[in-house]
Amino acid sequence: MGLDLLLLLLAGLAAGFVAGLVGVGGGIIFAPVLFFYFQAAGVSAAVLTPLTLGSSLLCTLLVALVSAYFQHRRGAVLVRLMVVVGLCSALAVYLTTRFVTTQPWYTPEVFQVIFSVVLLTVVARMLLKRPGKASPDPARPASADASQHSLAALFGTGTVAGAVSSAVGVGGGVVLVPAYNSFLRIPIHKAVGTSSATIVLISLAGVLTYSLRGLAADVPATALGYVDARAFLLCLPALLTARWGVQAAHAVNVRALQAAFGLVAVLVAGRLLWGAFGG
C-alpha cells in the first residue's frame, strides 16, 4: 500500500511538470492515472468510474484555481463571461453526473473508450494547431464581454463543456478554449485565461455533485461520496512541478515536446482501449 501511494505521489510530480511543459489541462493526465490506481487498489467496478471522475475533478479544481489566480493577475480573465458560462454549465454537470452514476451501461470499459476519444482529440488539436495563430480572424473585433454574446451561445458553450467535464473527469478546457477563441472571437491569451477560471466553476460543481451522489455508495473509507481524498497525493505535487514545466517550456523546443507528449498520450489511449476490449 505504501508503494502504491509513493507511485501516486511520483505520478503527480510528473503530471504537473508535463501539464506545465506542453500546456495541457491536468484532467487528461489525472483521470487515467487515478483510473489505473483505483483499479490496482481493488476498487469495485460498480464505483470505479464515478470515483475516478469525481476524484479527477478534485485535482482539476485545485490546479485550475492556481492557474486562474495567475491568469487573473495578468488581466487575462474575463470575469463576467466566466461567471455566465460557468453558471450555464451547472445544469449539464448535474444531469451528466446523474447519468453516469445511475446508468449501469456506463461501465469502466465505456469510460475507457470515451476518454480515449477525448484524449486523442486533444492530442490531434495540439499537434495540428498552427503556431502563433492568435485569433481566427484578426480583422474582426474581439468580443470580451458576456453581454456581447447571445444567451444561446453562452448556454451552448457551458452545456457542452459541463457535459464533457462530468463524463470524462476533465475540466472542459478542450471545449472552452476553442469555443472562446474561435466561436466567441476572444483573443487566445484571454481565451486560455478565461477558460482556466471557468474550469474552476465547472469542476467545483462536478466535485460537489459527485460527492453528494455517492454518499450512499460502497466507496473506499478514504472517499466522501465519489471523491477520494487520495487524489490530493496526485494533485498537490502537480501544483509544485507545473511551474517548473512552464519554465522549461521557454528553454526547449516546445513542438518537439508536444510531439513527445502526443506519443505518450497515444500510448495511454491505446492502453485504455486495450483494457476496454478485454486485453
C-alpha positions, 0 to 999 in steps of 0.5 A: 500500500505504501508503494502504491501511494509513493507511485501516486505521489511520483505520478503527480510530480510528473503530471504537473511538470508535463501539464506545465511543459506542453500546456495541457489541462491536468484532467487528461493526465489525472483521470487515467492515472487515478483510473489505473490506481483505483483499479490496482487498489481493488476498487469495485467496478460498480464505483470505479468510474464515478470515483475516478471522475469525481476524484479527477475533478478534485485535482482539476479544481485545485490546479485550475484555481492556481492557474486562474489566480495567475491568469487573473493577475495578468488581466487575462480573465474575463470575469463576467463571461466566466461567471455566465458560462460557468453558471450555464454549465451547472445544469449539464454537470448535474444531469451528466453526473446523474447519468453516469452514476445511475446508468449501469451501461456506463461501465469502466470499459465505456469510460475507457473508450470515451476518454480515449476519444477525448484524449486523442482529440486533444492530442490531434488539436495540439499537434495540428494547431498552427503556431502563433495563430492568435485569433481566427480572424484578426480583422474582426473585433474581439468580443470580451464581454458576456453581454456581447454574446447571445444567451444561446451561445453562452448556454451552448458553450457551458452545456457542452463543456459541463457535459464533457467535464462530468463524463470524462473527469476533465475540466472542459478546457478542450471545449472552452478554449476553442469555443472562446477563441474561435466561436466567441472571437476572444483573443487566445491569451484571454481565451486560455485565461478565461477558460482556466477560471471557468474550469474552476466553476465547472469542476467545483460543481462536478466535485460537489455533485459527485460527492453528494451522489455517492454518499450512499455508495460502497466507496473506499473509507478514504472517499466522501461520496465519489471523491477520494481524498487520495487524489490530493497525493496526485494533485498537490505535487502537480501544483509544485512541478507545473511551474517548473514545466512552464519554465522549461517550456521557454528553454526547449523546443516546445513542438518537439515536446508536444510531439513527445507528449502526443506519443505518450498520450497515444500510448495511454489511449491505446492502453485504455482501449486495450483494457476496454476490449478485454486485453 
